[in-house]
């Protein structure tokens, strides 16, 4: 090699590095500053949220199978674990304890914000921290919620996947140093993607991200959230196919006068949804008042109480979708439906109160399904000539109770509409949901998510400039 060539090679390498740096800088500017770059980020968050929802689902199924020998235990009744037959039904007492002893220290050490039902933490990150969520939250929330639900925690997986998807969107945005307003959008995109992939409900995912997380609508936000929700749904569908978490019966509106009964159902659902939020935090307050030990030990010791409840009512084990399906399908008496309703309120509240990790979305649907079906059985007995279908009231009750608890009428209507795919139920849905939301909001303007934040002194309505209200508040 000549001396001239030797001198030229370092200069060539230097020019190549400079070109590479300029290319990376141009790509970064495109992603951060341009509308088309935001679309690229929304697609990336959607793929991550869809894959995360699938992984999280199978994590729960795997832990549940390891403990009980079944992928879902609740509908099996009071039977022994296939893997621990020598314990008999007493494994129900021990499973939450063992799970709590594992996820309690995990949450306490690495991500305390992963405790609880997750959505309020995402809301406050959007309102007060510019959408910044620590990246480790996604991993810790996945493990903690998977262990909690798989070992008997009576909570949902939708709250965790909202937090997981939001943490993913936030991590991507922080890594690229996007402006705060776009970082908030990526957080809402992650939440929408999680709901879309979990329920196979892309439209409901969009409005959950806008209505609950972002709490405002704009053309830019709507477009990006739609892209993420659709992408997450496609990503999840490509892995698990058309595998619905709920298989609900075909129902419809029998006659227009039935709308009056659905209106009454909406009134009941508004009170039940509001009451669920209050029971949840009253029990959490009681657990706070009683517990004097280290926080990392609280889920393990509190697991004894949850296990005792599971011994009495094993249908409360885990998320409970098969039990919900059975209830709506008419396999339980009205009295047992009410027992399941009360049991779910107590079991979910206790799981959260002892420091468990999981969502309140699915429990709200469960409570609404039991309440609505029981209502349908009772009014069907009072008005036999109307030939009422209790399953229809159960489906509408699912949406109405969640609307009463979360003050999210659009997402509530869409989630059940997408789950059933039946346009014939849209009028009862709209009637009951609007009445439930209005009554619950009239009683208190705080919902199951904002109430948790207000208890910490955080008023995100004020932070987001929504103003106050003369309505009563608890």
C-alpha positions, 0 to 999 in steps of 0.5 A: 500500500502506498503512503498516499493510500494510507493517508487517504483511508482515514479521511475516507473513514471519517467521511463515511462516519460523517455521512452516517451521522447526517443520515441518523440525524435526518432520520431522527428529525423525520421521526420527531418533527414530521407528521409522517414520522409520527405515523411511523412511531404510531406503527412501531408502538402498535406492533409493540403493544400487540406483541406485548398483549399476546405475551402477557396473555400467555404469561397469565395462562402459563402461571395459572396452568402451573398452579392449577393444571388449567389455563382458567380455573374459575369455572371449574368449581371447588376442585383440587389442582391437577398439579397439587392434588395432595393439597386438595382444595386448600391450595386455594388458600396457599396460591395467593400467598406464594404469588404475593411473596414473589411479586411483592418484593419485585414491585417494591424493589423495582417499580412501585408504580406497577402496584394497583390497577395501572390506568391512574398511573398512566393518566397522571403521567400524561397530565403531570409528567409530560407522558414520561413513564419509566421503561422498567414499568412495562417489564415489572407490571407484566411479571407482577400482574401475571403472577398475581392473576395466575395465583388467584388475584381477582383482577383484570389484564386490561389495566396492566396491558394499558400500562404496559403499552403506555410504558412502551410508547413512552420509552420509545418517545423518550429515547427519541426525545420527542416533544412532550405533546407527542410523547403524551400521544404515544402514551395514549397510542400504547393504551389504545393498542393494548385494549385493541389487541386484548379485546380484539376491539380496535374502535373501543381501543381508540376511544379508550385511549382518547376518552380515558387516557388523553381526555381530549380529542384532536385530529392529530391524536385521533389519527395516530391512535387509530393507526396504533390501535389497528396495528396492534390488533393486526399484530395480535391477530397474526399470532393468535388468530380470531381467538376471542376472550369472550364468546357471547350469545346472539341477542337483540331488542325484542320490542321498543317498550323494552327500552324502558326496562333498559333505562331502569337497568341503566339507573341500577348500573350507575349506582352499582358502578359508582358503588364498586369504585367506593368499595374498592377504595374503602377496602384499600383504606382498611388494608392500609389502616390494618397493615403495619409491616413492610410493604413488600410482605403485604401481598403475601400476608394479605394473600391469606385473606384472598385465599380464604375468599377463594375457598368460599367462592372459587369462581373469583379465581383470576380474571373470570371470563368463563364464569362471566360467559356462563352467567350471561348464558343462563347457567346460574340462578339469579341469587347466585348471580348476585353472590358472584357480583358481590364476591367480585367486588370484594375479591377485586377490592381485596386483591388491590388492597393487599398490594396486588397488581391488575386491572378493574376493567374486566371486573367492572364487565364481570359485575355488570354482566352478573347484575344485568343478567340477574336484572333480566331474570327478575323482570322477566319473571315480573313481565312474562308476556314480554319474553325477555332475554336475560342475556341481552340485559347481561351484555348491556349491564357489562357496558353500563356498569363500566360506564358508571364506574369509569365515566367513559360512555363511548368506550363502554358502548363500543367495547360490548358492541365490538364483542358481540358484533350485533347492531340490534343491541345498539339502542339498549346499549346507548340507552343504559350507558348514557343513563348510567354515566349521567347518574354516576356523574351526578352522584360524583364527578370522580370516577374509579380512576380519578378517585384514586389520584384525588386520594393522593392529592392529584386533580388531573381535571385541574391539571388539564384545564378542565375546570372545577364543578359544583357537583358533589365529590367524595 
